[in-house]
Amino acid sequence: MTSYVIVGAGLAGAKAAEAVREADAEGSIVLVGDESRAPYERPDLSKGVLLGDKTLDELKVVDDGWWEQNRVELVTGDAAVRLDREARTVTLAGGRELSYDRLLLATGSAARTLDVPGADLAGVLHLRQAQDCEQVLAAITAGGSLVVVGGGWIGLEVAAVARSKGLQVTIVEPREQPLLAAMGAEVGAVWAGLHRDHGVDVRLGVGVEAFTGDGRVQGVRLADGTELTADAVLVGVGAAPNLDLAEQAGLAVDGAVPVDAHLRTTDEHVWAAGDIALAENSWWGGPLRVEHWANAQDQGAFAGRAMTGDTATWGQPPYFFTDQYDAGMEYHGYADPSDSTVVLRGAPASGEYVAFWCDGRGRVSAAMHVNRWDDSDALKALVTARSVVEPARLADADVPLADLAG
Ligand SMILES: Cc1cc2nc3c(=O)[nH]c(=O)nc-3n(C[C@H](O)[C@H](O)[C@H](O)COP(=O)(O)OP(=O)(O)OC[C@H]3O[C@@H](n4cnc5c(N)ncnc54)[C@H](O)[C@@H]3O)c2cc1C
């Protein structure tokens, strides 16, 4: 009987447990999580739960009964603190030692923090876990003014909810546009415009010098000397992969855990998936790390199958979605905007448009739509094929998207 241990009870870890059990009816499976909750999906922490459309309990990856029915031992509230690859054991903070034949690391990411004075004041919030979400929800419910530091996805989503609940919202982003690294300046400016249109004060090109207040945050001092009033602050400055265990165990770590096309690390008994994995991706033609929900879901299941002997190779374009106000967006693929040409189809001002990112060889390596849900499959096919398409045809709404791939 094979013993499987999965460290990290997030989406990737839970999906891996499901896949292992599907392929191996006999093996023992232990899923170890340091949070007190059973695995849950995070996207609604910055959307549905804050809007009041969903509860935290509705985010569970599987029903409560699933674990026992499928003979998967779920350990919650206990962190894996030591990995001995020689002995093939994982030690938990509570002292328990687990032996494994096959180990999956799916430890995900943690919210980055800002190292400025006042960062530890009450009311300076982050958003990664369910308990953070409870605090952000309380801040939004209390009303008043919210300063969002960082124009990334989570910051923008929280800003959109807070604004729609009537708070005064300011976004502070040190770069020239929000979402600059993901979308580039042109499309980033469209998202900035969306927020301004909804009454958000979007401050670009200026950083935070300090959070001010006596015990509890009352203001934010910007690098240009501006003092903003704040009843609460959301720091949304990105996430950093949780690599402590991999590093402690002496695995090769390069800002992430590099894995091959079977999601296996340099140790033949250890796999990695989800936010922490820098995975060889045959679609991309090289290693890619992806911090998105679909990647965690699909890689988790893929790694589970790989651990049971499946020899498939990993390779698919990343996928991401966001909802802000009445803008629903889906993004397929991957592009470095600083090295890409952006082509728009449709006018962003209409609220329905498509953006394409073409690489130096003219291949469409990423595409997103806003509120054009019927286009999603064609965009995915186009990006999957990484077709070379003339920019004029991409922009021409009279050319059906389905005619562009291949
Ligand atoms: C607020 C929010 C909104 C998001 N919205 C979207 C969205 O709209 N679209 C999208 O595509 N993606 C979204 N994401 C990203 C997506 O949720 C992540 O990419 C996904 O959760 C990654 O899954 P994972 O299983 O790799 O890691 P995680 O979800 O981070 O899970 C890892 C788990 O392992 C635990 N852990 C870490 N170290 C240890 C240890 N040593 N021992 C035991 N347990 C450990 C962690 O505490 C955590 O519970 C969002 C993320 C957040 C936080």
The ligand as an SDF file (V2000), in Angstrom:
LIG
                    3D

 53 58  0  0  0  0  0  0  0  0999 V2000
   -8.6310   37.0130   -2.0650 C   0  0  0  0  0  0  0  0  0  0  0  0
   -8.1900   36.1970   -3.2530 C   0  0  0  0  0  0  0  0  0  0  0  0
   -8.9080   36.2720   -4.4320 C   0  0  0  0  0  0  0  0  0  0  0  0
   -8.5180   35.5330   -5.5380 C   0  0  0  0  0  0  0  0  0  0  0  0
   -9.2380   35.6360   -6.6820 N   0  0  0  0  0  0  0  0  0  0  0  0
   -8.8830   34.9220   -7.7630 C   0  0  0  0  0  0  0  0  0  0  0  0
   -9.6270   35.0130   -8.9680 C   0  0  0  0  0  0  0  0  0  0  0  0
  -10.5950   35.7490   -9.0740 O   0  0  0  0  0  0  0  0  0  0  0  0
   -9.2490   34.2600  -10.0280 N   0  0  0  0  0  0  0  0  0  0  0  0
   -8.1690   33.4290   -9.9630 C   0  0  0  0  0  0  0  0  0  0  0  0
   -7.8600   32.7690  -10.9520 O   0  0  0  0  0  0  0  0  0  0  0  0
   -7.4170   33.3250   -8.8240 N   0  0  0  0  0  0  0  0  0  0  0  0
   -7.7580   34.0440   -7.7350 C   0  0  0  0  0  0  0  0  0  0  0  0
   -7.0140   33.9590   -6.5760 N   0  0  0  0  0  0  0  0  0  0  0  0
   -5.8170   33.1000   -6.5620 C   0  0  0  0  0  0  0  0  0  0  0  0
   -6.1160   31.6600   -6.1870 C   0  0  0  0  0  0  0  0  0  0  0  0
   -7.0050   31.6150   -5.1170 O   0  0  0  0  0  0  0  0  0  0  0  0
   -4.8110   30.9480   -5.8320 C   0  0  0  0  0  0  0  0  0  0  0  0
   -4.0140   30.9050   -6.9890 O   0  0  0  0  0  0  0  0  0  0  0  0
   -5.0600   29.5570   -5.2710 C   0  0  0  0  0  0  0  0  0  0  0  0
   -5.6970   29.6380   -4.0260 O   0  0  0  0  0  0  0  0  0  0  0  0
   -3.7590   28.7900   -5.1040 C   0  0  0  0  0  0  0  0  0  0  0  0
   -4.0580   27.5380   -4.5680 O   0  0  0  0  0  0  0  0  0  0  0  0
   -2.9530   26.6700   -3.8050 P   0  0  0  0  0  0  0  0  0  0  0  0
   -3.6600   25.4450   -3.3660 O   0  0  0  0  0  0  0  0  0  0  0  0
   -1.7260   26.5820   -4.6220 O   0  0  0  0  0  0  0  0  0  0  0  0
   -2.5360   27.5560   -2.5420 O   0  0  0  0  0  0  0  0  0  0  0  0
   -3.3840   28.1490   -1.3460 P   0  0  0  0  0  0  0  0  0  0  0  0
   -4.7820   28.4110   -1.7570 O   0  0  0  0  0  0  0  0  0  0  0  0
   -2.5750   29.2880   -0.8240 O   0  0  0  0  0  0  0  0  0  0  0  0
   -3.3890   26.9780   -0.2840 O   0  0  0  0  0  0  0  0  0  0  0  0
   -2.2120   26.5410    0.3650 C   0  0  0  0  0  0  0  0  0  0  0  0
   -2.5630   26.1170    1.7620 C   0  0  0  0  0  0  0  0  0  0  0  0
   -1.4230   25.5210    2.3600 O   0  0  0  0  0  0  0  0  0  0  0  0
   -1.2820   26.0260    3.6690 C   0  0  0  0  0  0  0  0  0  0  0  0
    0.1120   25.8510    4.1030 N   0  0  0  0  0  0  0  0  0  0  0  0
    1.1940   26.5850    3.7630 C   0  0  0  0  0  0  0  0  0  0  0  0
    2.3080   26.0970    4.3300 N   0  0  0  0  0  0  0  0  0  0  0  0
    1.9220   25.0220    5.0670 C   0  0  0  0  0  0  0  0  0  0  0  0
    2.6080   24.1000    5.8880 C   0  0  0  0  0  0  0  0  0  0  0  0
    3.9500   24.1710    6.0750 N   0  0  0  0  0  0  0  0  0  0  0  0
    1.9040   23.1260    6.5120 N   0  0  0  0  0  0  0  0  0  0  0  0
    0.5590   23.0390    6.3300 C   0  0  0  0  0  0  0  0  0  0  0  0
   -0.1470   23.8880    5.5580 N   0  0  0  0  0  0  0  0  0  0  0  0
    0.5280   24.8530    4.9290 C   0  0  0  0  0  0  0  0  0  0  0  0
   -1.7240   27.4660    3.5280 C   0  0  0  0  0  0  0  0  0  0  0  0
   -2.0360   28.0690    4.7710 O   0  0  0  0  0  0  0  0  0  0  0  0
   -2.9540   27.2790    2.6590 C   0  0  0  0  0  0  0  0  0  0  0  0
   -4.0600   26.9250    3.4220 O   0  0  0  0  0  0  0  0  0  0  0  0
   -7.3730   34.6970   -5.4560 C   0  0  0  0  0  0  0  0  0  0  0  0
   -6.6440   34.6320   -4.2570 C   0  0  0  0  0  0  0  0  0  0  0  0
   -7.0400   35.3660   -3.1730 C   0  0  0  0  0  0  0  0  0  0  0  0
   -6.2480   35.2890   -1.8830 C   0  0  0  0  0  0  0  0  0  0  0  0
  1  2  1  0
  2  3  1  0
  2 52  2  0
  3  4  2  0
  4  5  1  0
  4 50  1  0
  5  6  2  0
  6  7  1  0
  6 13  1  0
  7  8  2  0
  7  9  1  0
  9 10  1  0
 10 11  2  0
 10 12  1  0
 12 13  2  0
 13 14  1  0
 14 15  1  0
 14 50  1  0
 15 16  1  0
 16 17  1  0
 16 18  1  0
 18 19  1  0
 18 20  1  0
 20 21  1  0
 20 22  1  0
 22 23  1  0
 23 24  1  0
 24 25  2  0
 24 26  1  0
 24 27  1  0
 27 28  1  0
 28 29  2  0
 28 30  1  0
 28 31  1  0
 31 32  1  0
 32 33  1  0
 33 34  1  0
 33 48  1  0
 34 35  1  0
 35 36  1  0
 35 46  1  0
 36 37  1  0
 36 45  1  0
 37 38  2  0
 38 39  1  0
 39 40  1  0
 39 45  2  0
 40 41  1  0
 40 42  2  0
 42 43  1  0
 43 44  2  0
 44 45  1  0
 46 47  1  0
 46 48  1  0
 48 49  1  0
 50 51  2  0
 51 52  1  0
 52 53  1  0
M  END
$$$$
